[in-house]
Amino acid sequence: MNSSAAQPETSLDLTSPDFLRNPYPAYERLRQADPVHRLPLGFLVLSRHQDISAVLRDKRFGKTYAERMELRNGPYIMDEPAFRSMSKWMMWVNPPTHTRLRGLVTKAFAARRIEDMRERIQHVVDDTIDRLAPRGAADLINDFAFALPVGVICDMLGIPAEDAHLFLSAVQNIAKLLDPVTLTRDEIDEANTHFATMADYFERLFDLRRNEPRPDLTSELIYAEENGSKLSKEELTANIIQLFSAGHETSVNLIGNGLLALHRHPDQLALLRNDPTLIGNAVEELLRYDSPVQAAGRDANEDAEIDGRPVAKGEAIVCLLGAGNRDPEAHDAAERLDIRRKNIRHLSFGGGPHYCIGAQLARIEAEVAVASLLRRLPNLTVDNLDAPDWRLNFVIRGLSALPAHW
């Protein structure tokens, strides 16, 4: 369907609580009626798998974080400390800066090195379940899902586990800043406060690692900074914050969204319980079915065209990953959860040069967490399946709580 199709009855409202709790009906309407849709803010919104996949891999579309934030929040937003810091995240910059920054952390996320962490991940999961099992009930988000990625990313970055709590509220605040909506002054001030707290902490950590290097990613990045002038001080701080934030949010929400989806589909839950070897494919299907990252932004680096519609240089594009994942042109019976599905081509980790560097780590964490929970708590039952407690964010989709008993 091309851009001459009729507009949907209502424009996509990214702030509507009903939409944020369940965006998929709106995605379906967009795919059918206006797959290249323009929001009032001026963004183009893509909802079909083929368009999204093409844009994510096309070098004509890149990242212009400052311009995008100024479009939403006015010309002075980049004077705010939080947004200056985020503009240096490797997820927001283009080659050659992106290539340089990503190259510094790629070695730490190499597939073999990440696979070697499986034993450590299993240990964290087992310890958490050991503590929870006697209670007979728990919140699977705050009591279970949070513990795993926080422990793992702290290990990788060399952050003492007892300090992890200092960052959790900041990380949840960052999720708000990714949504393509205008922020209030209070939200901007809150973001500045959180970023200042994190920056102060990492400044002290950097000083410690310069004097006493350890086999962690923070020490490796400091070494790169001092021996090749590859990282500025601001880049170092910004990208450590990004790694902590991304390493936490994606995994927590993948585990939470996945557990909810399985318990809402008891046939699929029973299938996985009876055949645990399906866990790898199940995680891919859970990523497709309800992605923890719902959207990815790109900007036109030159004049281009999407589905016959001209796109001018500088125009901002929102790729609805969650919509593309449920496109019936990409997956048969796309609205159905099927952990035995073949040829799963989900978009949940993005694509092209900005493909998620922590994708394999997130997969392993989810595999170990979900499989261990189902194996060790065979009577686990999730409560409130009809009215789950969703966090009302758009880009980062996840639950505030997931109460369960056994």
C-alpha positions as CSV (number, residue, x, y, z in Angstrom):
1,M,0.0,0.0,0.0
2,N,1.5,3.3,-1.0
3,S,1.4,6.8,0.6
4,S,-1.7,7.7,-1.4
5,A,-3.9,5.5,0.8
6,A,-6.5,7.1,3.0
7,Q,-5.4,8.4,6.4
8,P,-6.3,6.4,9.5
9,E,-9.3,7.6,11.4
10,T,-7.2,9.1,14.2
11,S,-3.5,10.1,14.3
12,L,-1.1,8.1,16.3
13,D,-1.1,9.5,19.9
14,L,2.1,8.4,21.5
15,T,1.0,9.8,24.9
16,S,-2.3,8.0,25.2
17,P,-2.3,5.6,28.1
18,D,-4.5,3.1,26.1
19,F,-1.9,3.2,23.3
20,L,1.0,2.8,25.6
21,R,-0.6,-0.2,27.4
22,N,-1.3,-1.9,24.0
23,P,0.1,-0.2,20.9
24,Y,-0.5,-3.2,18.6
25,P,-4.1,-2.4,17.4
26,A,-2.9,1.1,16.4
27,Y,0.1,-0.4,14.6
28,E,-2.2,-2.6,12.6
29,R,-4.4,0.3,11.6
30,L,-1.3,2.3,10.4
31,R,0.1,-0.6,8.4
32,Q,-3.2,-1.0,6.6
33,A,-4.2,2.7,6.1
34,D,-1.0,4.8,6.1
35,P,2.3,2.8,6.5
36,V,4.3,6.0,5.9
37,H,2.5,8.2,8.4
38,R,3.3,11.8,9.5
39,L,2.9,12.8,13.1
40,P,1.9,16.3,14.1
41,L,5.5,16.8,15.4
42,G,6.7,16.4,11.8
43,F,8.1,12.8,12.1
44,L,7.5,10.2,9.5
45,V,6.4,6.9,11.1
46,L,7.0,3.6,9.4
47,S,5.0,0.5,10.4
48,R,5.8,-2.1,7.8
49,H,8.6,-4.6,8.2
50,Q,10.1,-4.1,4.7
51,D,10.2,-0.3,5.0
52,I,11.8,-0.4,8.5
53,S,14.3,-3.0,7.6
54,A,15.4,-1.1,4.5
55,V,15.7,2.2,6.3
56,L,17.7,0.7,9.2
57,R,20.3,-0.6,6.7
58,D,20.4,2.3,4.3
59,K,23.4,4.6,4.6
60,R,21.2,7.5,3.4
61,F,19.5,7.4,6.8
62,G,21.5,8.2,9.9
63,K,21.3,9.9,13.3
64,T,21.0,13.6,14.1
65,Y,20.3,13.6,17.8
66,A,20.6,17.3,18.5
67,E,18.3,18.4,15.6
68,R,15.7,15.8,16.6
69,M,15.7,17.0,20.3
70,E,15.5,20.6,19.2
71,L,12.6,19.8,17.0
72,R,10.7,18.4,20.0
73,N,11.9,20.7,22.8
74,G,13.2,23.9,21.3
75,P,16.6,25.3,20.3
76,Y,18.1,25.4,23.8
77,I,17.6,21.8,24.8
78,M,21.1,20.9,24.0
79,D,22.3,23.4,26.6
80,E,20.9,21.0,29.2
81,P,23.6,18.7,30.7
82,A,21.6,15.5,30.3
83,F,21.0,16.0,26.6
84,R,24.6,17.1,25.9
85,S,25.7,13.8,27.5
86,M,23.2,11.7,25.5
87,S,24.2,13.3,22.3
88,K,27.6,11.6,22.7
89,W,26.2,8.1,23.1
90,M,27.4,5.8,20.4
91,M,23.7,4.9,19.6
92,W,23.1,8.6,18.5
93,V,26.1,9.3,16.4
94,N,27.1,8.4,12.8
95,P,30.3,7.1,11.3
96,P,33.2,7.8,11.7
97,T,32.5,8.7,15.3
98,H,30.1,5.8,15.8
99,T,32.7,3.4,14.2
100,R,35.4,4.6,16.6
101,L,33.2,4.4,19.7
102,R,31.7,1.1,18.9
103,G,35.1,-0.4,18.1
104,L,36.2,0.3,21.6
105,V,33.5,-1.8,23.2
106,T,33.1,-4.5,20.5
107,K,35.7,-6.8,22.0
108,A,33.9,-6.9,25.4
109,F,30.7,-8.0,23.6
110,A,32.3,-10.6,21.3
111,A,30.1,-13.7,21.0
112,R,32.6,-16.1,22.6
113,R,33.3,-13.8,25.5
114,I,29.5,-13.3,26.1
115,E,28.9,-17.1,25.9
116,D,31.5,-17.6,28.5
117,M,29.4,-15.5,30.9
118,R,26.5,-18.0,30.8
119,E,27.8,-19.8,33.9
120,R,28.0,-16.5,35.8
121,I,24.5,-15.6,34.6
122,Q,23.2,-19.0,35.7
123,H,24.7,-18.4,39.2
124,V,23.0,-15.0,39.6
125,V,19.6,-16.5,38.5
126,D,19.9,-19.5,40.8
127,D,20.9,-17.3,43.8
128,T,17.9,-15.1,43.1
129,I,15.5,-18.0,42.9
130,D,17.0,-19.5,46.0
131,R,16.0,-16.3,47.9
132,L,12.5,-16.1,46.4
133,A,11.4,-19.7,46.4
134,P,10.5,-20.0,50.2
135,R,8.3,-16.9,50.0
136,G,5.8,-18.4,47.7
137,A,5.1,-15.1,45.9
138,A,7.1,-12.3,44.4
139,D,7.1,-9.4,41.9
140,L,8.9,-10.9,38.9
141,I,10.1,-7.5,37.8
142,N,11.5,-5.9,40.9
143,D,12.4,-9.1,42.8
144,F,13.6,-11.2,39.9
145,A,14.2,-9.6,36.5
146,F,16.1,-6.5,37.9
147,A,18.7,-8.6,39.7
148,L,20.1,-10.4,36.6
149,P,21.1,-7.6,34.2
150,V,22.1,-5.3,37.0
151,G,24.5,-7.9,38.3
152,V,25.9,-8.7,34.9
153,I,26.4,-5.2,33.7
154,C,28.0,-4.2,37.0
155,D,30.4,-7.1,36.6
156,M,31.3,-6.0,33.0
157,L,31.8,-2.3,34.0
158,G,33.5,-3.0,37.3
159,I,30.8,-1.3,39.4
160,P,30.5,-2.7,42.9
161,A,27.2,-4.6,43.2
162,E,26.3,-2.6,46.4
163,D,26.4,0.6,44.3
164,A,23.9,-0.6,41.6
165,H,20.9,0.9,43.5
166,L,22.3,4.4,42.8
167,F,21.5,4.1,39.1
168,L,18.1,2.3,39.0
169,S,15.9,5.4,39.2
170,A,18.2,7.2,36.8
171,V,17.9,4.4,34.3
172,Q,14.1,4.4,34.5
173,N,14.1,8.2,34.0
174,I,16.2,7.8,30.8
175,A,13.4,5.7,29.2
176,K,11.2,8.8,29.3
177,L,13.8,10.9,27.4
178,L,13.8,8.5,24.5
179,D,10.1,9.0,23.6
180,P,9.3,11.4,20.7
181,V,7.3,13.8,22.8
182,T,7.9,17.3,24.3
183,L,9.4,17.3,27.8
184,T,8.3,19.5,30.7
185,R,10.7,21.7,32.6
186,D,10.4,19.4,35.6
187,E,11.2,16.4,33.5
188,I,14.3,18.1,32.1
189,D,15.4,19.2,35.6
190,E,15.0,15.6,36.8
191,A,17.1,14.3,34.0
192,N,19.8,16.8,34.7
193,T,19.9,15.7,38.3
194,H,20.1,12.0,37.5
195,F,22.9,12.6,34.9
196,A,24.9,14.7,37.4
197,T,24.7,12.0,40.0
198,M,25.9,9.3,37.5
199,A,28.6,11.5,36.1
200,D,30.0,12.3,39.6
201,Y,30.0,8.6,40.5
202,F,31.8,7.6,37.3
203,E,34.4,10.3,37.6
204,R,35.4,8.8,41.0
205,L,35.4,5.3,39.4
206,F,37.6,6.5,36.6
207,D,40.1,7.9,39.0
208,L,40.2,4.5,40.9
209,R,40.7,2.5,37.7
210,R,43.4,4.8,36.4
211,N,45.4,4.1,39.6
212,E,44.3,0.4,39.9
213,P,43.2,-1.0,36.5
214,R,41.1,-4.2,36.6
215,P,39.9,-6.7,34.0
216,D,36.7,-4.7,33.3
217,L,35.3,-2.7,30.5
218,T,35.7,0.6,32.3
219,S,39.4,0.0,32.7
220,E,39.7,-0.9,29.0
221,L,37.9,2.2,27.9
222,I,40.1,4.4,30.1
223,Y,43.2,2.7,28.7
224,A,42.0,3.5,25.2
225,E,41.4,7.1,26.2
226,E,44.9,7.6,27.7
227,N,46.9,5.6,25.1
228,G,45.4,6.6,21.9
229,S,43.3,9.8,22.6
230,K,40.3,7.8,21.3
231,L,37.8,8.8,23.9
232,S,37.3,12.3,25.3
233,K,36.4,12.6,28.9
234,E,32.8,13.5,28.0
235,E,32.6,10.5,25.6
236,L,33.9,8.2,28.2
237,T,31.3,9.3,30.8
238,A,28.4,9.4,28.4
239,N,29.0,5.9,26.9
240,I,29.6,4.2,30.3
241,I,26.1,5.7,31.2
242,Q,24.7,4.4,28.0
243,L,26.1,0.9,28.5
244,F,24.7,0.7,32.0
245,S,21.3,2.0,30.9
246,A,21.0,-0.2,27.8
247,G,22.4,-3.3,29.5
248,H,19.7,-3.0,32.2
249,E,16.6,-1.8,30.5
250,T,16.5,-4.2,27.5
251,S,17.1,-7.3,29.5
252,V,14.6,-6.5,32.3
253,N,11.9,-5.8,29.9
254,L,12.6,-8.8,27.7
255,I,12.3,-11.1,30.7
256,G,9.2,-9.3,32.0
257,N,7.4,-9.0,28.7
258,G,8.3,-12.6,27.8
259,L,7.0,-14.1,31.1
260,L,3.7,-12.2,30.7
261,A,3.3,-13.3,27.1
262,L,3.9,-16.9,28.0
263,H,1.4,-16.9,30.9
264,R,-1.1,-15.2,28.7
265,H,-0.7,-18.1,26.2
266,P,-0.9,-21.2,28.4
267,D,-0.5,-23.6,25.4
268,Q,2.9,-22.0,24.6
269,L,3.9,-22.0,28.3
270,A,3.1,-25.8,28.5
271,L,5.0,-26.4,25.3
272,L,8.1,-24.8,26.7
273,R,7.8,-26.5,30.1
274,N,7.5,-29.9,28.3
275,D,10.4,-29.2,25.9
276,P,13.0,-26.8,27.5
277,T,15.2,-27.2,24.3
278,L,12.8,-24.7,22.7
279,I,14.1,-21.8,24.9
280,G,16.4,-20.3,22.3
281,N,13.7,-20.1,19.6
282,A,11.2,-19.1,22.3
283,V,13.3,-16.0,23.2
284,E,13.4,-15.0,19.5
285,E,9.7,-15.3,19.3
286,L,9.2,-13.3,22.5
287,L,11.4,-10.6,21.2
288,R,9.2,-10.5,18.0
289,Y,5.9,-10.7,19.8
290,D,6.4,-7.9,22.3
291,S,9.7,-6.1,21.9
292,P,11.3,-4.3,24.8
293,V,12.4,-1.6,22.3
294,Q,9.4,-0.4,20.2
295,A,11.0,2.2,18.0
296,A,14.2,3.4,16.4
297,G,14.9,6.8,15.0
298,R,16.7,7.7,11.8
299,D,17.1,11.0,9.8
300,A,17.5,11.5,6.1
301,N,21.1,12.4,5.3
302,E,20.0,13.3,1.8
303,D,16.8,13.5,-0.3
304,A,15.3,10.0,-0.5
305,E,12.1,8.1,-1.1
306,I,10.1,5.6,1.1
307,D,7.2,3.7,-0.5
308,G,6.9,6.3,-3.2
309,R,6.8,9.2,-0.8
310,P,9.6,11.8,-1.1
311,V,11.7,12.3,2.1
312,A,13.6,15.5,2.3
313,K,17.1,15.8,3.7
314,G,16.9,16.3,7.4
315,E,13.5,14.8,7.9
316,A,13.1,12.6,11.0
317,I,11.8,9.1,10.8
318,V,10.5,6.8,13.6
319,C,10.7,3.1,12.7
320,L,8.0,1.2,14.7
321,L,9.9,-2.0,15.4
322,G,7.0,-3.4,17.3
323,A,4.7,-2.8,14.3
324,G,7.2,-4.3,11.9
325,N,7.5,-7.4,14.0
326,R,3.8,-8.1,13.7
327,D,3.6,-7.3,10.0
328,P,1.7,-10.2,8.3
329,E,3.8,-9.7,5.2
330,A,6.8,-10.7,7.2
331,H,5.4,-13.5,9.5
332,D,2.4,-15.7,9.0
333,A,-0.2,-15.3,11.8
334,A,1.9,-12.5,13.1
335,E,-0.5,-11.7,16.0
336,R,-0.1,-15.2,17.4
337,L,2.6,-16.2,19.8
338,D,4.3,-19.4,18.5
339,I,7.5,-20.4,20.1
340,R,8.0,-23.0,17.4
341,R,7.8,-20.4,14.6
342,K,10.4,-20.8,11.9
343,N,12.4,-18.0,10.2
344,I,11.8,-15.4,12.8
345,R,13.1,-12.1,11.3
346,H,12.3,-9.7,14.2
347,L,13.6,-6.1,14.3
348,S,13.9,-5.8,18.0
349,F,17.7,-5.2,18.1
350,G,17.5,-2.8,15.2
351,G,19.6,-3.2,12.1
352,G,22.6,-1.9,10.1
353,P,25.6,-0.3,11.8
354,H,23.5,0.5,14.9
355,Y,22.4,-3.1,15.5
356,C,22.4,-3.6,19.3
357,I,25.8,-4.4,20.5
358,G,24.4,-6.3,23.5
359,A,22.0,-8.5,21.6
360,Q,23.6,-11.8,22.4
361,L,24.0,-10.9,26.1
362,A,20.3,-10.0,26.3
363,R,19.4,-13.3,24.6
364,I,21.5,-15.4,27.0
365,E,20.1,-13.6,30.0
366,A,16.6,-14.2,28.9
367,E,17.2,-17.8,28.0
368,V,18.7,-18.6,31.4
369,A,16.2,-16.5,33.4
370,V,13.0,-17.9,31.8
371,A,14.2,-21.5,31.6
372,S,15.4,-21.5,35.2
373,L,12.3,-19.9,36.6
374,L,10.0,-22.4,34.8
375,R,12.1,-25.4,35.8
376,R,12.6,-24.5,39.4
377,L,9.1,-23.1,40.1
378,P,6.9,-25.5,38.1
379,N,3.7,-24.1,39.8
380,L,4.5,-20.5,39.0
381,T,1.3,-18.5,38.2
382,V,1.3,-14.9,37.1
383,D,-1.4,-12.7,38.6
384,N,-3.3,-9.8,37.0
385,L,-2.9,-11.2,33.5
386,D,-5.9,-9.1,32.2
387,A,-4.6,-5.8,33.6
388,P,-0.8,-5.8,33.8
389,D,1.0,-2.8,35.2
390,W,2.7,-1.3,32.2
391,R,5.2,1.6,32.5
392,L,3.7,4.3,30.3
393,N,6.7,4.8,28.0
394,F,6.7,4.4,24.3
395,V,10.2,3.6,23.0
396,I,11.1,1.3,26.0
397,R,8.2,-1.0,26.6
398,G,8.1,-2.8,29.9
399,L,6.2,-3.6,33.1
400,S,6.4,-1.8,36.4
401,A,5.5,-5.0,38.2
402,L,4.5,-8.6,37.5
403,P,3.1,-10.2,40.7
404,A,3.2,-14.0,40.8
405,H,2.8,-16.9,43.2
406,W,3.7,-20.6,43.3
